[in-house]
Amino acid sequence: MNILIPIITLVLGLVGGFFIARKYMMDYFKNNPPVNEDMLRTMMMQMGQKPSEKKIKQMMASMKVQSERANKKK
């Protein structure tokens, strides 16, 4: 019993910690997407394209739709 209880507690703590950390990171990335409009504008300029506001808004909208689809699959 003295060996079994700490092992079970450790396993439950690891599993619980994993799911809590996963939930926290998913919420963080949902509220703070890793790519924003300024980054898209910079990337397009580096690729030699002239970024228009319409094109940037379209790309952000398509990225948002893709992330929502990925979240629904999970």
VENGITA-V758428 format. One record per residue. N is the residue number from 1. RES is the residue in three letters. BURIAL is 1 if it has 16 or more other ideal C-beta (glycine too) atoms within 10 Angstrom, else 0. Layout:
n->N res->RES burial->BURIAL
n->N res->RES burial->BURIAL
//
This chain:
n->1 res->MET burial->0
n->2 res->ASN burial->0
n->3 res->ILE burial->0
n->4 res->LEU burial->0
n->5 res->ILE burial->0
n->6 res->PRO burial->0
n->7 res->ILE burial->0
n->8 res->ILE burial->0
n->9 res->THR burial->0
n->10 res->LEU burial->0
n->11 res->VAL burial->0
n->12 res->LEU burial->0
n->13 res->GLY burial->0
n->14 res->LEU burial->0
n->15 res->VAL burial->0
n->16 res->GLY burial->0
n->17 res->GLY burial->0
n->18 res->PHE burial->0
n->19 res->PHE burial->0
n->20 res->ILE burial->0
n->21 res->ALA burial->0
n->22 res->ARG burial->0
n->23 res->LYS burial->0
n->24 res->TYR burial->0
n->25 res->MET burial->0
n->26 res->MET burial->0
n->27 res->ASP burial->0
n->28 res->TYR burial->0
n->29 res->PHE burial->0
n->30 res->LYS burial->0
n->31 res->ASN burial->0
n->32 res->ASN burial->0
n->33 res->PRO burial->0
n->34 res->PRO burial->0
n->35 res->VAL burial->0
n->36 res->ASN burial->0
n->37 res->GLU burial->0
n->38 res->ASP burial->0
n->39 res->MET burial->0
n->40 res->LEU burial->1
n->41 res->ARG burial->1
n->42 res->THR burial->0
n->43 res->MET burial->0
n->44 res->MET burial->1
n->45 res->MET burial->0
n->46 res->GLN burial->0
n->47 res->MET burial->0
n->48 res->GLY burial->0
n->49 res->GLN burial->0
n->50 res->LYS burial->0
n->51 res->PRO burial->1
n->52 res->SER burial->0
n->53 res->GLU burial->0
n->54 res->LYS burial->0
n->55 res->LYS burial->0
n->56 res->ILE burial->1
n->57 res->LYS burial->0
n->58 res->GLN burial->0
n->59 res->MET burial->1
n->60 res->MET burial->0
n->61 res->ALA burial->0
n->62 res->SER burial->0
n->63 res->MET burial->0
n->64 res->LYS burial->0
n->65 res->VAL burial->0
n->66 res->GLN burial->0
n->67 res->SER burial->0
n->68 res->GLU burial->0
n->69 res->ARG burial->0
n->70 res->ALA burial->0
n->71 res->ASN burial->0
n->72 res->LYS burial->0
n->73 res->LYS burial->0
n->74 res->LYS burial->0
//
